[in-house]
Amino acid sequence: MRIANTVSDSIVDGPGLRFTVFTQGCPHHCPGCHNPDTHDPAGGHEVTVEALARRMAGNPLTDGLTLSGGEPFLQAEDCAALARLAHERGLNVWTYTGYTYERLLEGELPGALALLEQTDVLVDGPFLLSEKSYEALFRGSANQRLIDVKQSRAAGHVVLWSRPDPLAHFTVPES
């Protein structure tokens, strides 16, 4: 698998403490991309899925795996294998992509359906500089969607992910 980098303790690539893999190679070349060094498919370095899994397992406080880029769907089969190992550890998996969910469902990209099957939340769509937003939760631009993949597949249409209310299980005693 060709990657640009990893971050062992990200708090911006999804909820909780995340192991983030920045894949190498991206066909989108979005103007204003915050990772332009990941565009060249010949850049970065090679690493095995197993080596990444060992690094991911190195922090017992990790809540999830984030696959970012570059474009993870260019290496969908390797990313799906890593995501499967993350799920075996009880981690959730977020995948960022410049493709839309609908395009990925068409199955034209090799391994895309396998990676979707292993993705809990898909952040889809190209980064649009005209819609750049610091207030778009876990996204670079407002056009991008946070899609709950399992609920979307079950419903047959896009179901957006909503952040769980951390106080939902608390009750206030009546006086």
C-alpha positions in Angstrom: 0.0 0.0 0.0 1.4 3.4 -0.9 0.9 6.1 1.8 2.0 9.6 2.5 1.9 9.5 6.2 0.1 8.4 9.3 -1.0 10.2 12.5 -1.4 8.1 15.6 -3.5 10.4 17.7 -5.7 12.6 15.4 -8.7 14.4 16.9 -9.8 16.2 13.7 -10.4 13.2 11.3 -13.6 11.9 13.0 -14.7 11.6 16.6 -12.4 10.4 19.4 -8.8 9.6 19.1 -8.0 8.2 15.7 -5.3 6.5 13.8 -5.3 8.3 10.4 -3.7 6.9 7.3 -3.1 9.4 4.4 -3.0 7.4 1.3 -0.8 8.5 -1.6 -2.3 9.3 -5.0 -5.3 11.4 -5.9 -7.0 12.1 -9.3 -9.1 15.0 -8.0 -6.5 17.7 -7.5 -9.0 19.9 -5.7 -7.9 23.6 -5.7 -7.0 24.5 -2.1 -6.5 20.9 -1.0 -4.8 20.7 2.4 -2.8 17.6 1.3 -1.4 18.5 -2.2 1.7 16.4 -1.5 -0.5 13.3 -1.6 -1.6 13.8 -5.3 1.3 12.2 -7.0 0.7 8.4 -7.1 4.4 7.8 -7.2 5.1 9.8 -4.1 5.1 8.7 -0.5 6.3 5.2 0.5 5.2 1.6 0.5 4.0 -0.1 3.6 2.1 -3.3 4.2 -1.4 -3.5 5.6 0.0 -5.7 8.4 2.6 -3.0 9.4 -0.1 -0.4 9.5 -2.3 -2.7 11.6 0.5 -3.1 14.1 1.0 0.7 14.3 -2.8 1.1 14.7 -2.8 -1.4 17.6 0.0 0.5 19.3 -2.3 2.9 21.2 -4.9 1.2 23.3 -6.8 4.5 23.6 -7.5 4.7 19.8 -11.3 4.9 19.0 -11.1 4.6 15.3 -9.3 4.4 12.0 -9.6 7.2 9.4 -8.6 6.6 5.8 -7.8 9.9 4.2 -5.7 11.0 1.3 -4.9 11.3 -1.3 -7.8 9.2 -2.4 -8.3 5.9 -0.4 -10.6 4.5 -3.1 -7.6 4.3 -5.5 -6.2 1.6 -3.1 -9.6 0.3 -2.0 -8.7 -3.3 -1.5 -5.8 -2.6 0.8 -7.8 0.0 2.6 -10.7 -2.5 3.0 -8.3 -5.0 4.5 -7.0 -2.5 7.0 -10.5 -1.4 7.9 -11.5 -5.0 8.4 -8.6 -5.4 10.9 -9.7 -2.2 12.6 -13.3 -3.6 13.0 -11.8 -6.8 14.5 -10.2 -4.6 17.2 -13.6 -2.9 17.8 -12.7 0.4 16.1 -15.0 2.4 13.9 -13.8 3.3 10.4 -14.2 6.7 8.6 -13.2 7.1 5.0 -12.7 10.4 3.2 -13.1 10.6 -0.6 -13.4 13.1 -3.4 -15.9 10.8 -5.0 -19.6 10.9 -4.2 -21.3 8.0 -2.4 -23.5 7.5 -5.5 -20.5 7.2 -7.8 -18.9 4.7 -5.5 -22.0 2.5 -5.5 -21.8 2.2 -9.3 -18.9 -0.2 -8.7 -16.7 1.2 -11.5 -13.7 1.6 -9.2 -12.0 -1.7 -8.3 -12.6 -2.7 -4.7 -14.9 0.3 -4.0 -17.8 -1.8 -2.8 -15.5 -3.8 -0.5 -14.2 -0.6 1.1 -17.7 0.8 1.5 -18.7 -2.4 3.2 -15.9 -1.8 5.8 -16.7 2.0 6.2 -18.9 3.2 9.0 -18.9 6.9 8.0 -18.1 8.2 4.5 -17.0 11.8 4.1 -17.8 12.3 0.4 -17.4 14.8 -2.3 -14.6 17.0 -3.5 -13.1 19.8 -1.5 -14.6 23.0 -2.9 -12.6 26.1 -2.0 -15.7 28.3 -2.5 -17.5 26.3 0.2 -14.5 26.0 2.6 -15.7 26.1 6.2 -14.1 25.9 9.6 -17.5 25.2 11.0 -18.3 22.1 8.9 -17.8 19.3 11.4 -15.0 16.9 10.3 -15.2 18.3 6.8 -13.2 20.9 4.8 -16.1 22.3 2.8 -19.8 22.5 3.4 -20.7 20.5 0.3 -19.1 17.3 1.7 -21.5 14.9 3.5 -21.0 12.7 6.6 -22.8 9.6 5.5 -23.7 6.7 7.8 -22.9 3.9 5.3 -24.6 1.0 7.0 -27.9 2.9 7.5 -27.7 4.3 4.0 -27.3 0.8 2.5 -30.2 -0.5 4.6 -32.5 2.4 3.7 -31.5 2.5 0.0 -30.8 6.2 0.2 -28.3 8.5 1.8 -28.6 8.7 5.6 -26.4 11.4 7.1 -24.4 10.6 10.2 -25.3 12.6 13.3 -23.0 13.1 16.2 -24.3 11.2 19.3 -25.3 13.4 22.2 -22.7 12.7 24.9 -25.2 13.6 27.6 -28.1 11.5 26.2 -27.7 8.8 28.9 -27.8 11.3 31.8 -31.0 12.1 33.5 -31.7 15.1 35.7 -33.5 14.2 38.9 -36.7 15.9 39.6 -36.8 18.1 42.6 
